[in-house]
Amino acid sequence: MGDGPKASAKWSKYKVEDGKLVRAEHCPECGPGVFLGQHDDRKSCGRCGYTSMNE
């Protein structure tokens, strides 16, 4: 077990900008605190169903 960190780990949902911890991309419909699920061809919100296709 334990092959290392997974891409869906909580730490991957945040990034550091100017020494501050900020949330990565969130749902524009639901607002901050609701993350978008990362899929091969799209990003989607499990709460409201919002979907944006990757280009």
Phi, psi and omega in degrees: 000173175066066178275014182110179183292147178263156181296336181271007180298150184303324182295338180281351181273358182233160175215164181252125176231124180053039178077008180244144177276122180234151179288145176287194185305134178237171183289127179290338179278313185275333179096185181300146180101346178244109183278156175268137175285136181265121177240173182300318186244002184199168171240135184221153178260125179283347182273309185250347179093004178301136180223135172234134182277141175284147181264000000 
